[in-house]
């Protein structure tokens, strides 16, 4: 999962958690329109990226105020 996110960040620059979740779902061939599945994948993406943030592999570019989600970038 981190490899998919890292590749997306390298190609596209800063991305939100929601955008990264969509990239992961598309890469794994999952239904992006399934809201329940998207929420479950989003929790896994957040856990995975937070772990890599603490290790220094990722950086937080900020937060979207209205949606209360993180914006991720490579260090």
C-alpha positions in Angstrom: 0.0 0.0 0.0 2.8 2.4 0.8 4.4 1.7 -2.5 1.3 2.7 -4.4 1.0 5.9 -2.3 4.6 6.8 -2.7 4.5 6.3 -6.5 1.3 8.5 -6.7 3.1 11.2 -4.6 6.1 11.1 -6.8 4.0 11.5 -10.0 1.4 14.0 -8.8 2.9 15.8 -5.9 0.9 16.6 -2.7 -2.3 14.5 -2.3 -5.0 14.3 0.3 -5.9 11.1 2.1 -9.0 10.8 0.1 -7.1 11.1 -3.2 -4.5 8.5 -2.1 -7.3 6.1 -1.0 -8.8 6.4 -4.5 -5.4 5.7 -6.1 -4.9 2.6 -3.9 -8.4 1.3 -4.7 -7.9 1.8 -8.5 -4.4 0.1 -8.3 -6.0 -2.9 -6.6 -8.9 -3.1 -8.9 -11.5 -2.3 -6.2 -14.8 -0.5 -6.8 -14.1 3.2 -6.1 -17.9 4.0 -5.9 -18.3 1.7 -2.9 -18.4 4.1 0.0 -18.2 1.5 2.7 -15.2 -0.1 1.2 -13.6 3.3 0.5 -13.9 4.2 4.2 -12.3 0.9 5.3 -9.4 1.4 2.8 -9.1 5.0 4.0 -8.5 3.9 7.6 -5.8 1.5 6.4 -4.2 4.2 4.3 -4.2 6.6 7.3 -2.6 3.9 9.6 0.0 3.0 7.0 1.0 6.6 6.1 1.0 7.7 9.8 3.5 4.9 10.5 5.7 6.1 7.6 5.3 9.7 8.7 6.8 8.8 12.1 9.7 7.0 10.4 10.4 10.0 8.3 9.5 8.5 5.0 6.6 11.0 4.5 5.8 14.6 5.5 2.5 16.3 6.2 1.9 19.2 3.8 -1.0 20.5 5.8 -4.7 19.7 6.4 -7.8 20.5 4.5 -9.9 22.5 6.9 -13.4 21.7 5.8 -12.9 17.9 5.3 -10.4 17.6 8.2 -8.0 15.4 6.2 -4.3 15.4 5.8 -2.4 16.5 2.8 0.7 14.2 2.2 4.0 14.8 0.5 7.4 13.2 0.2 10.1 14.7 2.4 
